[in-house]
Amino acid sequence: MRLDYLLVIPPRPRNPLLAGTFKRAGIVERTACGIVTIFYEQLRNGRPAPSYARSNEANVSVRLSP
């Protein structure tokens, strides 16, 4: 997935079985809302958008500015 699509492409868990288990166990409230929440909260609090510049094909790295 390209980084510029993070906010517009529907999320897909890497391990659907594990994601479903966590959801049923009450460990997570909703699945696949973290990226949108982080982005929204940064902007809502007057901070710059999160940076995913250090991400690559194997890893996603996010940097939040204070």
PyMOL Python script that loads the backbone (N, CA, C, O; Angstrom):
from pymol import cmd

cmd.read_pdbstr("""\
ATOM      1  N   MET A   1       0.845  -1.177   0.000  1.00  0.00           N
ATOM      2  CA  MET A   1       0.000   0.000   0.000  1.00  0.00           C
ATOM      3  C   MET A   1       0.890   1.239   0.000  1.00  0.00           C
ATOM      4  O   MET A   1       1.896   1.295   0.707  1.00  0.00           O
ATOM      5  N   ARG A   2       0.513   2.211  -0.787  1.00  0.00           N
ATOM      6  CA  ARG A   2       1.257   3.461  -0.814  1.00  0.00           C
ATOM      7  C   ARG A   2       0.833   4.331   0.351  1.00  0.00           C
ATOM      8  O   ARG A   2      -0.335   4.327   0.739  1.00  0.00           O
ATOM      9  N   LEU A   3       1.780   5.085   0.915  1.00  0.00           N
ATOM     10  CA  LEU A   3       1.494   5.898   2.092  1.00  0.00           C
ATOM     11  C   LEU A   3       0.455   6.979   1.831  1.00  0.00           C
ATOM     12  O   LEU A   3      -0.285   7.349   2.742  1.00  0.00           O
ATOM     13  N   ASP A   4       0.383   7.495   0.607  1.00  0.00           N
ATOM     14  CA  ASP A   4      -0.588   8.548   0.333  1.00  0.00           C
ATOM     15  C   ASP A   4      -2.020   8.013   0.285  1.00  0.00           C
ATOM     16  O   ASP A   4      -2.963   8.794   0.159  1.00  0.00           O
ATOM     17  N   TYR A   5      -2.192   6.708   0.382  1.00  0.00           N
ATOM     18  CA  TYR A   5      -3.521   6.107   0.394  1.00  0.00           C
ATOM     19  C   TYR A   5      -4.004   5.755   1.802  1.00  0.00           C
ATOM     20  O   TYR A   5      -5.128   5.276   1.956  1.00  0.00           O
ATOM     21  N   LEU A   6      -3.188   5.979   2.828  1.00  0.00           N
ATOM     22  CA  LEU A   6      -3.521   5.534   4.183  1.00  0.00           C
ATOM     23  C   LEU A   6      -4.890   6.008   4.668  1.00  0.00           C
ATOM     24  O   LEU A   6      -5.581   5.271   5.371  1.00  0.00           O
ATOM     25  N   LEU A   7      -5.290   7.222   4.304  1.00  0.00           N
ATOM     26  CA  LEU A   7      -6.554   7.762   4.799  1.00  0.00           C
ATOM     27  C   LEU A   7      -7.743   7.470   3.889  1.00  0.00           C
ATOM     28  O   LEU A   7      -8.881   7.745   4.269  1.00  0.00           O
ATOM     29  N   VAL A   8      -7.513   6.925   2.712  1.00  0.00           N
ATOM     30  CA  VAL A   8      -8.631   6.736   1.781  1.00  0.00           C
ATOM     31  C   VAL A   8      -8.919   5.279   1.426  1.00  0.00           C
ATOM     32  O   VAL A   8     -10.007   4.972   0.937  1.00  0.00           O
ATOM     33  N   ILE A   9      -7.985   4.394   1.658  1.00  0.00           N
ATOM     34  CA  ILE A   9      -8.182   2.975   1.345  1.00  0.00           C
ATOM     35  C   ILE A   9      -8.760   2.270   2.569  1.00  0.00           C
ATOM     36  O   ILE A   9      -8.256   2.468   3.675  1.00  0.00           O
ATOM     37  N   PRO A  10      -9.797   1.457   2.406  1.00  0.00           N
ATOM     38  CA  PRO A  10     -10.332   0.723   3.558  1.00  0.00           C
ATOM     39  C   PRO A  10      -9.255  -0.171   4.176  1.00  0.00           C
ATOM     40  O   PRO A  10      -8.507  -0.833   3.456  1.00  0.00           O
ATOM     41  N   PRO A  11      -9.177  -0.191   5.508  1.00  0.00           N
ATOM     42  CA  PRO A  11      -8.151  -0.982   6.169  1.00  0.00           C
ATOM     43  C   PRO A  11      -8.392  -2.484   6.033  1.00  0.00           C
ATOM     44  O   PRO A  11      -9.527  -2.934   5.881  1.00  0.00           O
ATOM     45  N   ARG A  12      -7.308  -3.244   6.090  1.00  0.00           N
ATOM     46  CA  ARG A  12      -7.382  -4.698   6.039  1.00  0.00           C
ATOM     47  C   ARG A  12      -6.352  -5.247   7.019  1.00  0.00           C
ATOM     48  O   ARG A  12      -5.154  -5.020   6.849  1.00  0.00           O
ATOM     49  N   PRO A  13      -6.806  -5.969   8.045  1.00  0.00           N
ATOM     50  CA  PRO A  13      -5.831  -6.478   9.017  1.00  0.00           C
ATOM     51  C   PRO A  13      -4.886  -7.490   8.382  1.00  0.00           C
ATOM     52  O   PRO A  13      -5.278  -8.235   7.484  1.00  0.00           O
ATOM     53  N   ARG A  14      -3.651  -7.516   8.848  1.00  0.00           N
ATOM     54  CA  ARG A  14      -2.677  -8.485   8.345  1.00  0.00           C
ATOM     55  C   ARG A  14      -3.047  -9.892   8.779  1.00  0.00           C
ATOM     56  O   ARG A  14      -2.804 -10.862   8.063  1.00  0.00           O
ATOM     57  N   ASN A  15      -3.645  -9.989   9.973  1.00  0.00           N
ATOM     58  CA  ASN A  15      -4.043 -11.287  10.497  1.00  0.00           C
ATOM     59  C   ASN A  15      -5.509 -11.185  10.931  1.00  0.00           C
ATOM     60  O   ASN A  15      -5.777 -10.853  12.086  1.00  0.00           O
ATOM     61  N   PRO A  16      -6.467 -11.463  10.031  1.00  0.00           N
ATOM     62  CA  PRO A  16      -7.886 -11.311  10.353  1.00  0.00           C
ATOM     63  C   PRO A  16      -8.335 -12.168  11.534  1.00  0.00           C
ATOM     64  O   PRO A  16      -9.193 -11.743  12.307  1.00  0.00           O
ATOM     65  N   LEU A  17      -7.778 -13.353  11.684  1.00  0.00           N
ATOM     66  CA  LEU A  17      -8.152 -14.219  12.801  1.00  0.00           C
ATOM     67  C   LEU A  17      -7.772 -13.576  14.136  1.00  0.00           C
ATOM     68  O   LEU A  17      -8.575 -13.554  15.068  1.00  0.00           O
ATOM     69  N   LEU A  18      -6.565 -13.061  14.224  1.00  0.00           N
ATOM     70  CA  LEU A  18      -6.107 -12.404  15.438  1.00  0.00           C
ATOM     71  C   LEU A  18      -6.902 -11.126  15.712  1.00  0.00           C
ATOM     72  O   LEU A  18      -7.278 -10.864  16.855  1.00  0.00           O
ATOM     73  N   ALA A  19      -7.158 -10.332  14.674  1.00  0.00           N
ATOM     74  CA  ALA A  19      -7.928  -9.099  14.843  1.00  0.00           C
ATOM     75  C   ALA A  19      -9.340  -9.412  15.343  1.00  0.00           C
ATOM     76  O   ALA A  19      -9.844  -8.729  16.234  1.00  0.00           O
ATOM     77  N   GLY A  20      -9.970 -10.422  14.785  1.00  0.00           N
ATOM     78  CA  GLY A  20     -11.310 -10.815  15.218  1.00  0.00           C
ATOM     79  C   GLY A  20     -11.325 -11.322  16.650  1.00  0.00           C
ATOM     80  O   GLY A  20     -12.258 -11.038  17.401  1.00  0.00           O
ATOM     81  N   THR A  21     -10.309 -12.062  17.030  1.00  0.00           N
ATOM     82  CA  THR A  21     -10.203 -12.577  18.399  1.00  0.00           C
ATOM     83  C   THR A  21     -10.067 -11.428  19.391  1.00  0.00           C
ATOM     84  O   THR A  21     -10.739 -11.423  20.422  1.00  0.00           O
ATOM     85  N   PHE A  22      -9.214 -10.462  19.097  1.00  0.00           N
ATOM     86  CA  PHE A  22      -9.050  -9.304  19.982  1.00  0.00           C
ATOM     87  C   PHE A  22     -10.352  -8.519  20.113  1.00  0.00           C
ATOM     88  O   PHE A  22     -10.699  -8.062  21.202  1.00  0.00           O
ATOM     89  N   LYS A  23     -11.065  -8.365  19.010  1.00  0.00           N
ATOM     90  CA  LYS A  23     -12.324  -7.617  19.043  1.00  0.00           C
ATOM     91  C   LYS A  23     -13.364  -8.346  19.906  1.00  0.00           C
ATOM     92  O   LYS A  23     -14.030  -7.723  20.733  1.00  0.00           O
ATOM     93  N   ARG A  24     -13.502  -9.660  19.714  1.00  0.00           N
ATOM     94  CA  ARG A  24     -14.471 -10.430  20.508  1.00  0.00           C
ATOM     95  C   ARG A  24     -14.098 -10.476  21.983  1.00  0.00           C
ATOM     96  O   ARG A  24     -14.980 -10.530  22.840  1.00  0.00           O
ATOM     97  N   ALA A  25     -12.807 -10.455  22.290  1.00  0.00           N
ATOM     98  CA  ALA A  25     -12.347 -10.508  23.673  1.00  0.00           C
ATOM     99  C   ALA A  25     -12.445  -9.150  24.370  1.00  0.00           C
ATOM    100  O   ALA A  25     -12.230  -9.051  25.578  1.00  0.00           O
ATOM    101  N   GLY A  26     -12.768  -8.112  23.610  1.00  0.00           N
ATOM    102  CA  GLY A  26     -12.892  -6.782  24.198  1.00  0.00           C
ATOM    103  C   GLY A  26     -11.563  -6.074  24.394  1.00  0.00           C
ATOM    104  O   GLY A  26     -11.497  -5.067  25.099  1.00  0.00           O
ATOM    105  N   ILE A  27     -10.505  -6.585  23.780  1.00  0.00           N
ATOM    106  CA  ILE A  27      -9.191  -5.958  23.904  1.00  0.00           C
ATOM    107  C   ILE A  27      -9.123  -4.686  23.055  1.00  0.00           C
ATOM    108  O   ILE A  27      -8.431  -3.734  23.415  1.00  0.00           O
ATOM    109  N   VAL A  28      -9.826  -4.673  21.953  1.00  0.00           N
ATOM    110  CA  VAL A  28      -9.909  -3.481  21.105  1.00  0.00           C
ATOM    111  C   VAL A  28     -11.374  -3.103  20.944  1.00  0.00           C
ATOM    112  O   VAL A  28     -12.245  -3.972  20.883  1.00  0.00           O
ATOM    113  N   GLU A  29     -11.645  -1.790  20.873  1.00  0.00           N
ATOM    114  CA  GLU A  29     -13.017  -1.338  20.680  1.00  0.00           C
ATOM    115  C   GLU A  29     -13.443  -1.476  19.227  1.00  0.00           C
ATOM    116  O   GLU A  29     -14.473  -2.068  18.906  1.00  0.00           O
ATOM    117  N   ARG A  30     -12.621  -0.914  18.370  1.00  0.00           N
ATOM    118  CA  ARG A  30     -12.885  -0.973  16.931  1.00  0.00           C
ATOM    119  C   ARG A  30     -11.589  -1.312  16.248  1.00  0.00           C
ATOM    120  O   ARG A  30     -10.512  -0.936  16.711  1.00  0.00           O
ATOM    121  N   THR A  31     -11.689  -2.009  15.167  1.00  0.00           N
ATOM    122  CA  THR A  31     -10.474  -2.323  14.420  1.00  0.00           C
ATOM    123  C   THR A  31     -10.278  -1.306  13.315  1.00  0.00           C
ATOM    124  O   THR A  31     -11.236  -0.753  12.775  1.00  0.00           O
ATOM    125  N   ALA A  32      -9.025  -1.071  12.990  1.00  0.00           N
ATOM    126  CA  ALA A  32      -8.632  -0.257  11.839  1.00  0.00           C
ATOM    127  C   ALA A  32      -9.058   1.195  11.927  1.00  0.00           C
ATOM    128  O   ALA A  32      -9.453   1.771  10.914  1.00  0.00           O
ATOM    129  N   CYS A  33      -8.993   1.802  13.091  1.00  0.00           N
ATOM    130  CA  CYS A  33      -9.333   3.227  13.186  1.00  0.00           C
ATOM    131  C   CYS A  33      -8.143   4.044  13.682  1.00  0.00           C
ATOM    132  O   CYS A  33      -8.259   5.262  13.813  1.00  0.00           O
ATOM    133  N   GLY A  34      -7.018   3.420  13.959  1.00  0.00           N
ATOM    134  CA  GLY A  34      -5.874   4.109  14.551  1.00  0.00           C
ATOM    135  C   GLY A  34      -5.254   5.185  13.683  1.00  0.00           C
ATOM    136  O   GLY A  34      -4.985   6.281  14.174  1.00  0.00           O
ATOM    137  N   ILE A  35      -5.024   4.916  12.434  1.00  0.00           N
ATOM    138  CA  ILE A  35      -4.366   5.892  11.560  1.00  0.00           C
ATOM    139  C   ILE A  35      -5.219   7.140  11.408  1.00  0.00           C
ATOM    140  O   ILE A  35      -4.707   8.257  11.488  1.00  0.00           O
ATOM    141  N   VAL A  36      -6.508   6.960  11.191  1.00  0.00           N
ATOM    142  CA  VAL A  36      -7.416   8.105  11.040  1.00  0.00           C
ATOM    143  C   VAL A  36      -7.496   8.885  12.349  1.00  0.00           C
ATOM    144  O   VAL A  36      -7.474  10.116  12.332  1.00  0.00           O
ATOM    145  N   THR A  37      -7.587   8.189  13.484  1.00  0.00           N
ATOM    146  CA  THR A  37      -7.668   8.848  14.785  1.00  0.00           C
ATOM    147  C   THR A  37      -6.410   9.663  15.069  1.00  0.00           C
ATOM    148  O   THR A  37      -6.502  10.811  15.504  1.00  0.00           O
ATOM    149  N   ILE A  38      -5.245   9.085  14.828  1.00  0.00           N
ATOM    150  CA  ILE A  38      -3.993   9.799  15.057  1.00  0.00           C
ATOM    151  C   ILE A  38      -3.932  11.054  14.187  1.00  0.00           C
ATOM    152  O   ILE A  38      -3.597  12.133  14.675  1.00  0.00           O
ATOM    153  N   PHE A  39      -4.251  10.914  12.912  1.00  0.00           N
ATOM    154  CA  PHE A  39      -4.223  12.044  11.981  1.00  0.00           C
ATOM    155  C   PHE A  39      -5.177  13.145  12.440  1.00  0.00           C
ATOM    156  O   PHE A  39      -4.788  14.311  12.516  1.00  0.00           O
ATOM    157  N   TYR A  40      -6.417  12.782  12.745  1.00  0.00           N
ATOM    158  CA  TYR A  40      -7.436  13.745  13.170  1.00  0.00           C
ATOM    159  C   TYR A  40      -7.021  14.460  14.458  1.00  0.00           C
ATOM    160  O   TYR A  40      -7.122  15.684  14.545  1.00  0.00           O
ATOM    161  N   GLU A  41      -6.560  13.713  15.449  1.00  0.00           N
ATOM    162  CA  GLU A  41      -6.204  14.316  16.736  1.00  0.00           C
ATOM    163  C   GLU A  41      -5.008  15.251  16.618  1.00  0.00           C
ATOM    164  O   GLU A  41      -4.973  16.287  17.283  1.00  0.00           O
ATOM    165  N   GLN A  42      -4.038  14.912  15.797  1.00  0.00           N
ATOM    166  CA  GLN A  42      -2.911  15.817  15.585  1.00  0.00           C
ATOM    167  C   GLN A  42      -3.402  17.155  15.037  1.00  0.00           C
ATOM    168  O   GLN A  42      -3.035  18.215  15.543  1.00  0.00           O
ATOM    169  N   LEU A  43      -4.228  17.095  14.008  1.00  0.00           N
ATOM    170  CA  LEU A  43      -4.718  18.336  13.399  1.00  0.00           C
ATOM    171  C   LEU A  43      -5.667  19.080  14.334  1.00  0.00           C
ATOM    172  O   LEU A  43      -5.627  20.308  14.404  1.00  0.00           O
ATOM    173  N   ARG A  44      -6.509  18.359  15.042  1.00  0.00           N
ATOM    174  CA  ARG A  44      -7.469  18.977  15.961  1.00  0.00           C
ATOM    175  C   ARG A  44      -6.760  19.744  17.071  1.00  0.00           C
ATOM    176  O   ARG A  44      -7.268  20.760  17.546  1.00  0.00           O
ATOM    177  N   ASN A  45      -5.606  19.271  17.481  1.00  0.00           N
ATOM    178  CA  ASN A  45      -4.835  19.911  18.539  1.00  0.00           C
ATOM    179  C   ASN A  45      -3.809  20.913  18.008  1.00  0.00           C
ATOM    180  O   ASN A  45      -2.920  21.338  18.746  1.00  0.00           O
ATOM    181  N   GLY A  46      -3.927  21.290  16.735  1.00  0.00           N
ATOM    182  CA  GLY A  46      -3.057  22.306  16.156  1.00  0.00           C
ATOM    183  C   GLY A  46      -1.641  21.841  15.890  1.00  0.00           C
ATOM    184  O   GLY A  46      -0.731  22.662  15.781  1.00  0.00           O
ATOM    185  N   ARG A  47      -1.443  20.557  15.787  1.00  0.00           N
ATOM    186  CA  ARG A  47      -0.108  20.007  15.520  1.00  0.00           C
ATOM    187  C   ARG A  47      -0.003  19.603  14.053  1.00  0.00           C
ATOM    188  O   ARG A  47      -1.019  19.431  13.379  1.00  0.00           O
ATOM    189  N   PRO A  48       1.215  19.452  13.564  1.00  0.00           N
ATOM    190  CA  PRO A  48       1.380  19.011  12.169  1.00  0.00           C
ATOM    191  C   PRO A  48       0.855  17.588  11.975  1.00  0.00           C
ATOM    192  O   PRO A  48       0.770  16.809  12.924  1.00  0.00           O
ATOM    193  N   ALA A  49       0.512  17.274  10.757  1.00  0.00           N
ATOM    194  CA  ALA A  49       0.061  15.918  10.425  1.00  0.00           C
ATOM    195  C   ALA A  49       1.175  14.929  10.737  1.00  0.00           C
ATOM    196  O   ALA A  49       2.353  15.273  10.642  1.00  0.00           O
ATOM    197  N   PRO A  50       0.816  13.704  11.109  1.00  0.00           N
ATOM    198  CA  PRO A  50       1.844  12.703  11.374  1.00  0.00           C
ATOM    199  C   PRO A  50       2.686  12.426  10.129  1.00  0.00           C
ATOM    200  O   PRO A  50       2.203  12.517   9.001  1.00  0.00           O
ATOM    201  N   SER A  51       3.943  12.090  10.357  1.00  0.00           N
ATOM    202  CA  SER A  51       4.848  11.795   9.249  1.00  0.00           C
ATOM    203  C   SER A  51       5.088  10.290   9.167  1.00  0.00           C
ATOM    204  O   SER A  51       5.425   9.648  10.162  1.00  0.00           O
ATOM    205  N   TYR A  52       4.912   9.746   7.983  1.00  0.00           N
ATOM    206  CA  TYR A  52       5.181   8.335   7.722  1.00  0.00           C
ATOM    207  C   TYR A  52       6.397   8.182   6.821  1.00  0.00           C
ATOM    208  O   TYR A  52       6.557   7.153   6.165  1.00  0.00           O
ATOM    209  N   ALA A  53       7.256   9.201   6.783  1.00  0.00           N
ATOM    210  CA  ALA A  53       8.392   9.240   5.863  1.00  0.00           C
ATOM    211  C   ALA A  53       9.394   8.110   6.077  1.00  0.00           C
ATOM    212  O   ALA A  53      10.079   7.721   5.131  1.00  0.00           O
ATOM    213  N   ARG A  54       9.501   7.579   7.276  1.00  0.00           N
ATOM    214  CA  ARG A  54      10.463   6.512   7.548  1.00  0.00           C
ATOM    215  C   ARG A  54       9.894   5.119   7.279  1.00  0.00           C
ATOM    216  O   ARG A  54      10.571   4.117   7.511  1.00  0.00           O
ATOM    217  N   SER A  55       8.674   5.053   6.800  1.00  0.00           N
ATOM    218  CA  SER A  55       8.047   3.764   6.503  1.00  0.00           C
ATOM    219  C   SER A  55       8.614   3.180   5.220  1.00  0.00           C
ATOM    220  O   SER A  55       9.152   3.895   4.375  1.00  0.00           O
ATOM    221  N   ASN A  56       8.483   1.873   5.095  1.00  0.00           N
ATOM    222  CA  ASN A  56       8.902   1.204   3.874  1.00  0.00           C
ATOM    223  C   ASN A  56       7.918   0.070   3.586  1.00  0.00           C
ATOM    224  O   ASN A  56       6.868  -0.012   4.222  1.00  0.00           O
ATOM    225  N   GLU A  57       8.241  -0.788   2.652  1.00  0.00           N
ATOM    226  CA  GLU A  57       7.321  -1.861   2.266  1.00  0.00           C
ATOM    227  C   GLU A  57       7.076  -2.869   3.383  1.00  0.00           C
ATOM    228  O   GLU A  57       6.033  -3.523   3.405  1.00  0.00           O
ATOM    229  N   ALA A  58       8.015  -3.003   4.302  1.00  0.00           N
ATOM    230  CA  ALA A  58       7.888  -4.007   5.364  1.00  0.00           C
ATOM    231  C   ALA A  58       7.407  -3.441   6.697  1.00  0.00           C
ATOM    232  O   ALA A  58       6.846  -4.175   7.511  1.00  0.00           O
ATOM    233  N   ASN A  59       7.620  -2.137   6.933  1.00  0.00           N
ATOM    234  CA  ASN A  59       7.302  -1.539   8.230  1.00  0.00           C
ATOM    235  C   ASN A  59       6.630  -0.194   8.077  1.00  0.00           C
ATOM    236  O   ASN A  59       6.911   0.559   7.144  1.00  0.00           O
ATOM    237  N   VAL A  60       5.741   0.095   9.004  1.00  0.00           N
ATOM    238  CA  VAL A  60       5.118   1.418   9.053  1.00  0.00           C
ATOM    239  C   VAL A  60       5.654   2.113  10.292  1.00  0.00           C
ATOM    240  O   VAL A  60       5.566   1.586  11.401  1.00  0.00           O
ATOM    241  N   SER A  61       6.209   3.296  10.094  1.00  0.00           N
ATOM    242  CA  SER A  61       6.758   4.094  11.175  1.00  0.00           C
ATOM    243  C   SER A  61       6.081   5.446  11.148  1.00  0.00           C
ATOM    244  O   SER A  61       6.019   6.092  10.102  1.00  0.00           O
ATOM    245  N   VAL A  62       5.571   5.879  12.289  1.00  0.00           N
ATOM    246  CA  VAL A  62       4.901   7.178  12.358  1.00  0.00           C
ATOM    247  C   VAL A  62       5.661   8.075  13.324  1.00  0.00           C
ATOM    248  O   VAL A  62       6.118   7.633  14.377  1.00  0.00           O
ATOM    249  N   ARG A  63       5.789   9.354  12.943  1.00  0.00           N
ATOM    250  CA  ARG A  63       6.441  10.341  13.803  1.00  0.00           C
ATOM    251  C   ARG A  63       5.431  11.425  14.095  1.00  0.00           C
ATOM    252  O   ARG A  63       4.858  12.028  13.188  1.00  0.00           O
ATOM    253  N   LEU A  64       5.219  11.667  15.397  1.00  0.00           N
ATOM    254  CA  LEU A  64       4.294  12.705  15.835  1.00  0.00           C
ATOM    255  C   LEU A  64       5.091  13.891  16.349  1.00  0.00           C
ATOM    256  O   LEU A  64       5.993  13.731  17.171  1.00  0.00           O
ATOM    257  N   SER A  65       4.760  15.073  15.871  1.00  0.00           N
ATOM    258  CA  SER A  65       5.442  16.282  16.338  1.00  0.00           C
ATOM    259  C   SER A  65       4.715  16.811  17.563  1.00  0.00           C
ATOM    260  O   SER A  65       3.485  16.803  17.614  1.00  0.00           O
ATOM    261  N   PRO A  66       5.480  17.275  18.557  1.00  0.00           N
ATOM    262  CA  PRO A  66       4.833  17.810  19.788  1.00  0.00           C
ATOM    263  C   PRO A  66       4.149  19.129  19.542  1.00  0.00           C
ATOM    264  O   PRO A  66       3.566  19.703  20.462  1.00  0.00           O
TER     265      PRO A  66
END
""", "prot")
cmd.dss("prot")
cmd.show_as("cartoon", "prot")
cmd.util.cbc("prot")
cmd.orient("prot")
